[in-house]
């Protein structure tokens, strides 16, 4: 099982190396987190592909081991848009929050051991809802969904 810290470190390293594209393994977790980062404006494009190149047509022709999610990284004034991405819920200590706690971190107050979200910062929440399995914290608040707070990005 691929853990979210692999994705966090992979994206941070790609931005620090000034790469224009990065490929990560194809899992529903990675696809969910990458789509949230795309909607938040940290990435410019997300597409499916193989280990060689981003190609949605070739994606369906290869096996599971060769499938990748390709992301186009976004830079503004030659500086990376994603400055920092860190894991909140760790395998040794999962952080589950109810609606009240999610409301607190979104409104600038501490909840459990989690610092509040700052300006331009997002938190990714994994919920039990099948329709909205991966959502941003403010979206979870709007949809009245509680869940595991996986990571944050700024």
N, C-alpha and C positions, 0 to 999 in steps of 0.2 A: 504494500500500500504506500502510495506517495504521500508524504506529509506536506502541509502547507509551508513549513519552513524552507523546504527545497525551492519552492516557487519564490518566496520572499528573497532569499539570498541570490537566486539565479537572476531575478530582475534587477536587484541592486547592483550586482556585479556587471551586468550588461550595460546599465546606464553609466557606471563609473568607467567602463572601457570604451565608452562613446560608440557603441554598436548601433546600427540603424534597425536591425531586426534581430529577434531572438526566438528560438524554438524551445518549447517545453513539452513534456510528455502529455499525451491526450488523456485526460481524466475529466469526469464531470466536475470535480472540485476545482481543478485548474481552469476549466472553461468558465465556471461560475465566477471565480475571483477575477479572471481576466476581463470578463464582460462588465463587471462592476468598475474595474479600473478604466475601461474604455468609456463607459458612461460618465465617469467622473472627470474625464479629460486628461488622464495620465498617459494614455496610449492613443495613437492615431488610427490604428487599424488592427483587427484580430481576424485571422483566417485559419482554416485547417490546411494541413499539408502532410508531407512525408519528411523523412530525415534529411533529404536533399534540398527540397525547395517548398515554398508555400504553393500548393496546387490542390484546390478542392476536388478536381477530377481524379487525380492520382490517389487522393486520400482513401477513396472507396475501393481501390484496387489492391492496396497493400494490407498486410496483417496488422494486428493490434500493436505489436512491438515497434513497428515503424511509423505509426501515426503520431503526428505532432500538432501542436497549436503554435502558429507563428504570430508574433506581435510586432508591429512597427512602433518603435519607441519615439517619444515626442520630446523635442528640445525647443527651448525658447531663449533667444539671445545667446545661443551656443552653450546653454546650461540645461541640464536635465530637468524635466518637469517633476519627475518623481525623485524627491530628495532622500526619503527614508521610508522603509517599509519594515515593520517588525511584527513578530508573532506575539499575540496576547495569550491565547489558549494553547498551552503546551501539552504534549502527550502525558507528562507526569502530573499536570494540574490543569484540568479543563475549567474554563470560565463560562458558566451559564448565567444569563441575566434575564430577569423578567422585564415587563414593560416599564416599570418604575425606574429600574436601574439603567435601562437604555435611555430613558428620558433624561436622567441625571447626567450621563456622560455627554449627551447631545446638547444639553443646555449649559454646560460649563461647570459641572460639579463632579466630584469624585464619586465613583461607585465601586464597592469592594476594594480592590487594590489598583483599579484602573484609573489613570489620569484622564481628565476631560478632553474631548476633541477640540482642537484649535481651529483657527480659520483655515479653510482649504484642506482640512484633514478629514479622512473618512475611516470608518471601521466596517469590516465585513462580518456579517452575521449569518450563521448557518442555522436554519430553522427546520422544524419537523414538517412544515407545510410543503407538499409536493409541487404545488404550482409556483410558490415563491421560496425555493429551497435556499438560494444564495441571494442575499439582499444587503444593501448598505444600511447602516444603523438608523439613519433618518427615515429611510423608506420602511424599515421594520417598525419604526415608531408610528408612521402614518398608517401602515396596514395592521397595526396592533398585534405584531408577532414577536414572540420571545424566542431565544435560542442561544447558541454558543457564539461568543464573540471570538472570531478566529484571528484576525490580524488588523492592523491599522496602517494607513499610508498617508504621507504628506509630501 
